[in-house]
Amino acid sequence: MNWLKQAWNEEDGVLSFEWTLLAVLVVFGIVSGLSAGRDAIIDELGDMAAAVVGINQSFTFSGIPALGIPGSSYTDIQATVSDCGRQTTPWGADVQVDNGSGGS
């Protein structure tokens, strides 16, 4: 309590309270900026994964009948990407999980 009174009554230069408030605002800005950057990176990596999976290497070659070279073809199977959803429940919230037991 005594420290709080000293900090409140300090008049040498900038008050400690102002520095504390400035530090808190800077920390909030950094944390929210890092969080937004993390979300943007996750979204871009998901888009990149979908683009890589979407590459299709199928081809068809009809051959050259005059030279007796037969045709060939290849059909690439199409893979799927399952995008993970964002967490919508608050951390630590009691989430009901269906374990498939069917009993009550």
Backbone as ProteinMPNN parsed JSONL, in Angstrom:
{"seq_chain_A": "MNWLKQAWNEEDGVLSFEWTLLAVLVVFGIVSGLSAGRDAIIDELGDMAAAVVGINQSFTFSGIPALGIPGSSYTDIQATVSDCGRQTTPWGADVQVDNGSGGS", "coords_chain_A": {"N_chain_A": [[0.83, -1.199, 0.0], [1.991, 1.181, 0.725], [3.85, 1.52, -1.297], [2.177, 2.019, -3.45], [1.134, 4.527, -2.769], [3.484, 6.05, -2.911], [4.084, 5.791, -5.63], [1.875, 7.086, -6.696], [2.172, 9.703, -5.811], [4.55, 10.522, -6.906], [6.537, 12.879, -8.588], [8.698, 13.311, -10.197], [9.746, 13.784, -13.304], [8.307, 11.597, -15.683], [5.42, 9.983, -14.505], [5.295, 6.949, -12.593], [2.969, 5.523, -12.847], [2.067, 6.234, -15.376], [4.038, 5.065, -16.97], [3.572, 2.401, -16.347], [0.962, 2.089, -17.33], [1.447, 2.57, -20.042], [3.164, 0.408, -20.612], [1.417, -1.75, -20.197], [-0.474, -1.301, -22.247], [1.182, -1.606, -24.487], [1.918, -4.295, -24.222], [-0.621, -5.529, -24.508], [-1.142, -4.788, -27.163], [0.951, -6.124, -28.502], [0.373, -8.82, -27.925], [-2.2, -9.144, -29.086], [-1.547, -8.565, -31.731], [0.255, -10.658, -32.352], [-1.505, -12.797, -32.091], [-3.336, -12.283, -34.178], [-1.568, -12.498, -36.325], [-0.833, -15.195, -36.072], [-3.313, -16.463, -36.664], [-3.655, -15.651, -39.325], [-1.458, -16.874, -40.559], [-2.053, -19.591, -40.128], [-4.409, -19.816, -41.66], [-3.396, -19.272, -44.231], [-1.574, -21.393, -44.551], [-3.389, -23.503, -44.562], [-4.755, -22.928, -46.949], [-2.634, -23.308, -48.718], [-2.153, -26.045, -48.37], [-4.542, -27.09, -49.409], [-4.244, -26.283, -52.066], [-1.962, -27.723, -52.861], [-2.875, -30.351, -52.579], [-4.791, -30.265, -54.516], [-3.423, -30.483, -56.901], [-3.325, -31.979, -60.003], [-2.219, -34.78, -61.647], [-2.977, -36.207, -63.836], [-2.927, -37.735, -67.095], [-3.167, -38.199, -70.655], [-2.101, -40.038, -73.414], [-2.247, -40.482, -76.756], [-0.691, -42.015, -78.354], [1.454, -43.042, -81.149], [0.353, -44.124, -83.957], [1.501, -44.663, -86.501], [4.112, -45.337, -85.987], [3.809, -47.442, -84.395], [3.635, -47.085, -81.677], [2.047, -47.542, -78.703], [-0.776, -46.01, -77.042], [-1.134, -44.364, -73.852], [-2.35, -43.809, -70.525], [-3.033, -42.054, -67.479], [-4.748, -41.749, -64.505], [-5.048, -39.601, -61.944], [-5.754, -39.992, -58.529], [-8.104, -38.154, -56.622], [-7.376, -36.377, -53.798], [-8.513, -35.453, -50.496], [-8.956, -32.634, -48.344], [-9.198, -32.067, -44.959], [-10.318, -29.464, -43.198], [-9.416, -28.042, -40.189], [-11.496, -26.747, -37.659], [-11.937, -23.573, -35.983], [-11.423, -23.004, -32.487], [-14.295, -22.769, -30.649], [-15.413, -22.882, -28.172], [-14.818, -21.613, -24.883], [-11.561, -21.843, -23.342], [-11.112, -24.404, -20.996], [-13.775, -24.754, -20.53], [-16.542, -26.865, -19.766], [-16.928, -29.408, -21.871], [-19.261, -31.342, -23.571], [-18.872, -34.638, -24.501], [-19.567, -37.106, -26.866], [-19.219, -40.39, -26.403], [-20.061, -42.569, -27.754], [-21.214, -44.711, -26.414], [-23.905, -45.147, -26.061], [-25.483, -45.634, -23.86], [-27.237, -44.456, -20.869]], "CA_chain_A": [[0.0, 0.0, 0.0], [2.893, 2.32, 0.803], [4.43, 1.668, -2.642], [1.153, 2.627, -4.297], [1.089, 5.95, -2.434], [4.689, 6.662, -3.459], [3.944, 5.848, -7.088], [0.842, 8.065, -7.016], [2.643, 11.045, -5.477], [5.824, 10.819, -7.551], [6.451, 13.984, -9.531], [9.969, 13.435, -10.907], [9.622, 13.355, -14.699], [7.072, 10.873, -16.001], [4.951, 9.199, -13.371], [5.383, 5.493, -12.727], [1.664, 5.045, -13.304], [2.015, 6.41, -16.83], [4.888, 4.028, -17.56], [2.868, 1.129, -16.187], [-0.142, 2.08, -18.283], [2.035, 2.434, -21.368], [3.652, -0.966, -20.742], [0.248, -2.624, -20.339], [-1.018, -1.111, -23.59], [2.117, -2.203, -25.445], [1.791, -5.754, -24.112], [-1.894, -5.9, -25.143], [-0.966, -4.641, -28.606], [1.815, -7.193, -28.998], [-0.34, -10.096, -27.834], [-3.258, -9.199, -30.1], [-0.889, -8.627, -33.035], [0.744, -12.019, -32.547], [-2.664, -13.659, -32.283], [-3.826, -12.064, -35.541], [-0.574, -13.078, -37.224], [-0.971, -16.653, -36.0], [-4.515, -16.855, -37.405], [-3.417, -15.444, -40.755], [-0.527, -17.913, -41.015], [-2.785, -20.86, -40.159], [-5.303, -19.783, -42.82], [-2.596, -19.374, -45.461], [-1.057, -22.752, -44.651], [-4.523, -24.334, -44.98], [-4.953, -22.682, -48.382], [-1.518, -23.944, -49.428], [-2.389, -27.489, -48.341], [-5.615, -27.379, -50.366], [-3.705, -26.113, -53.412], [-1.055, -28.83, -53.148], [-3.692, -31.545, -52.76], [-5.551, -30.088, -55.752], [-2.591, -30.706, -58.093], [-3.784, -33.162, -60.719], [-1.169, -35.236, -62.545], [-3.555, -37.103, -64.839], [-2.54, -37.441, -68.468], [-3.545, -39.15, -71.698], [-1.253, -39.986, -74.602], [-2.926, -41.35, -77.717], [0.292, -42.848, -79.043], [1.774, -42.712, -82.531], [0.028, -45.365, -84.659], [2.386, -44.908, -87.636], [5.348, -45.946, -85.499], [3.456, -48.6, -83.57], [3.751, -46.748, -80.246], [0.698, -47.546, -78.13], [-1.131, -44.901, -76.159], [-1.186, -44.649, -72.42], [-3.034, -42.779, -69.74], [-2.952, -42.189, -66.027], [-5.745, -40.923, -63.82], [-4.625, -39.329, -60.575], [-6.874, -39.978, -57.591], [-8.271, -36.846, -55.999], [-7.334, -36.426, -52.338], [-9.363, -34.468, -49.828], [-8.364, -31.923, -47.214], [-10.153, -31.764, -43.896], [-9.88, -28.237, -42.545], [-9.785, -28.02, -38.78], [-12.233, -25.54, -37.299], [-11.435, -22.773, -34.872], [-11.993, -23.322, -31.186], [-15.396, -21.85, -30.373], [-15.716, -22.898, -26.745], [-13.718, -21.033, -24.102], [-10.66, -22.823, -22.75], [-11.492, -24.819, -19.652], [-15.213, -24.968, -20.431], [-16.926, -28.268, -19.738], [-17.445, -29.771, -23.184], [-19.917, -32.645, -23.582], [-18.316, -35.484, -25.545], [-20.319, -38.328, -27.093], [-18.252, -41.46, -26.555], [-20.646, -43.634, -28.546], [-21.615, -45.847, -25.605], [-25.336, -45.371, -26.268], [-26.18, -45.776, -22.582], [-27.486, -43.196, -20.173]], "C_chain_A": [[0.87, 1.255, 0.0], [3.515, 2.592, -0.575], [3.443, 2.349, -3.582], [1.048, 4.129, -4.022], [2.306, 6.674, -3.007], [4.589, 6.817, -4.973], [2.937, 6.93, -7.484], [1.349, 9.495, -6.815], [3.957, 11.424, -6.155], [5.647, 11.91, -8.602], [7.753, 14.212, -10.286], [9.811, 12.898, -12.333], [8.272, 12.699, -14.95], [6.695, 10.004, -14.812], [5.061, 7.706, -13.648], [4.075, 4.922, -13.244], [1.557, 5.156, -14.823], [2.867, 5.36, -17.53], [4.207, 2.667, -17.477], [1.726, 1.015, -17.182], [0.364, 1.902, -19.707], [2.518, 1.011, -21.61], [2.501, -1.946, -20.937], [-0.348, -2.507, -21.742], [-0.118, -1.73, -24.656], [2.006, -3.725, -25.414], [0.487, -6.224, -24.752], [-1.786, -5.814, -26.66], [-0.126, -5.752, -29.193], [1.079, -8.527, -29.003], [-1.428, -10.193, -28.902], [-2.668, -9.247, -31.51], [-0.353, -10.013, -33.336], [-0.399, -12.996, -32.781], [-3.232, -13.514, -33.696], [-2.859, -12.639, -36.571], [-0.649, -14.59, -37.247], [-2.165, -17.131, -36.809], [-4.321, -16.711, -38.904], [-2.488, -16.513, -41.313], [-1.226, -19.26, -41.107], [-3.708, -20.91, -41.372], [-4.528, -19.94, -44.128], [-2.011, -20.767, -45.633], [-2.163, -23.732, -45.044], [-4.814, -24.171, -46.458], [-3.86, -23.354, -49.201], [-1.703, -25.461, -49.476], [-3.473, -27.882, -49.341], [-5.11, -27.251, -51.797], [-2.785, -27.271, -53.79], [-1.839, -30.116, -53.385], [-4.453, -31.47, -54.079], [-4.734, -30.272, -57.022], [-3.016, -32.027, -58.728], [-2.73, -33.549, -61.75], [-1.688, -36.222, -63.591], [-3.062, -36.716, -66.23], [-3.081, -38.525, -69.393], [-2.647, -38.931, -72.896], [-1.835, -40.978, -75.6], [-1.962, -42.234, -78.495], [0.564, -42.351, -80.458], [1.543, -43.996, -83.352], [0.987, -45.675, -85.818], [3.681, -45.585, -87.202], [5.087, -47.157, -84.612], [3.603, -48.342, -82.083], [2.347, -46.677, -79.669], [0.464, -46.32, -77.233], [-1.113, -45.322, -74.709], [-1.933, -43.521, -71.725], [-2.852, -43.083, -68.258], [-3.986, -41.249, -65.433], [-5.338, -40.801, -62.358], [-5.85, -39.333, -59.671], [-6.918, -38.626, -56.89], [-8.308, -37.002, -54.485], [-8.259, -35.362, -51.759], [-8.592, -33.844, -48.665], [-9.452, -31.69, -46.193], [-9.612, -30.571, -43.117], [-10.342, -28.257, -41.101], [-10.475, -26.699, -38.467], [-11.569, -24.81, -36.154], [-12.115, -23.216, -33.575], [-13.071, -22.296, -30.872], [-15.777, -21.841, -28.903], [-14.546, -22.3, -25.981], [-12.854, -22.141, -23.502], [-11.113, -23.124, -21.335], [-12.979, -25.036, -19.494], [-15.496, -26.459, -20.457], [-17.605, -28.618, -21.054], [-18.031, -31.17, -23.097], [-19.4, -33.444, -24.766], [-19.151, -36.744, -25.642], [-19.313, -39.441, -27.334], [-18.828, -42.664, -27.283], [-21.116, -44.823, -27.739], [-23.097, -46.157, -25.745], [-26.126, -45.514, -24.985], [-26.426, -44.433, -21.931], [-26.919, -43.187, -18.796]], "O_chain_A": [[0.539, 2.258, -0.633], [3.686, 3.745, -0.97], [3.837, 3.164, -4.416], [0.889, 4.916, -4.955], [2.182, 7.782, -3.528], [4.965, 7.85, -5.526], [3.122, 7.612, -8.492], [0.987, 10.395, -7.573], [4.428, 12.549, -5.988], [4.716, 11.864, -9.406], [7.89, 15.233, -10.96], [9.749, 11.685, -12.535], [7.234, 13.179, -14.493], [7.551, 9.371, -14.193], [4.938, 7.259, -14.789], [4.073, 3.946, -13.994], [1.014, 4.266, -15.477], [2.469, 4.823, -18.564], [4.259, 1.878, -18.42], [1.54, -0.029, -17.805], [-0.23, 1.162, -20.49], [2.309, 0.462, -22.692], [2.597, -2.867, -21.748], [-0.69, -3.519, -22.354], [-0.609, -2.313, -25.622], [2.001, -4.37, -26.462], [0.487, -7.223, -25.471], [-2.293, -6.686, -27.365], [-0.442, -6.272, -30.262], [1.154, -9.277, -29.976], [-1.557, -11.228, -29.556], [-3.229, -9.9, -32.39], [-0.491, -10.498, -34.459], [-0.272, -13.921, -33.583], [-3.569, -14.51, -34.336], [-3.287, -13.204, -37.577], [-0.543, -15.207, -38.307], [-2.054, -18.099, -37.562], [-4.774, -17.558, -39.673], [-2.705, -17.005, -42.421], [-1.014, -19.999, -42.068], [-3.783, -21.938, -42.045], [-4.962, -20.661, -45.027], [-1.957, -21.275, -46.753], [-1.908, -24.687, -45.778], [-5.088, -25.15, -47.152], [-4.135, -23.909, -50.265], [-1.441, -26.09, -50.501], [-3.343, -28.887, -50.04], [-5.509, -28.033, -52.659], [-2.827, -27.747, -54.925], [-1.511, -30.887, -54.287], [-4.729, -32.5, -54.694], [-5.292, -30.223, -58.119], [-3.059, -33.062, -58.062], [-2.384, -32.752, -62.622], [-0.912, -36.986, -64.165], [-2.812, -35.545, -66.515], [-3.408, -39.628, -68.955], [-2.448, -37.802, -73.344], [-1.907, -42.175, -75.323], [-2.399, -43.121, -79.228], [-0.021, -41.366, -80.907], [2.426, -44.85, -83.434], [1.256, -46.846, -86.087], [4.28, -46.33, -87.978], [6.017, -47.812, -84.141], [3.687, -49.289, -81.3], [1.542, -45.848, -80.093], [1.406, -45.695, -76.745], [-1.08, -46.512, -74.394], [-2.115, -42.434, -72.273], [-2.561, -44.209, -67.856], [-4.078, -40.085, -65.825], [-5.292, -41.793, -61.631], [-6.874, -38.741, -60.012], [-5.878, -38.031, -56.603], [-9.179, -37.689, -53.951], [-8.725, -34.477, -52.476], [-7.695, -34.46, -48.089], [-10.518, -31.171, -46.525], [-8.575, -30.663, -42.46], [-11.523, -28.465, -40.822], [-10.068, -25.649, -38.965], [-10.735, -25.371, -35.443], [-13.233, -23.731, -33.583], [-12.799, -21.096, -30.832], [-16.4, -20.889, -28.433], [-13.397, -22.462, -26.39], [-13.341, -23.229, -23.194], [-11.456, -22.222, -20.571], [-13.421, -25.463, -18.427], [-14.774, -27.226, -21.095], [-18.723, -28.176, -21.321], [-17.376, -32.088, -22.603], [-19.478, -32.988, -25.907], [-19.423, -37.389, -24.629], [-18.625, -39.443, -28.354], [-18.149, -43.682, -27.417], [-21.398, -45.871, -28.321], [-23.508, -47.304, -25.568], [-27.356, -45.514, -25.031], [-25.905, -43.406, -22.367], [-27.047, -42.192, -18.082]]}, "name": "protein", "num_of_chains": 1, "seq": "MNWLKQAWNEEDGVLSFEWTLLAVLVVFGIVSGLSAGRDAIIDELGDMAAAVVGINQSFTFSGIPALGIPGSSYTDIQATVSDCGRQTTPWGADVQVDNGSGGS"}
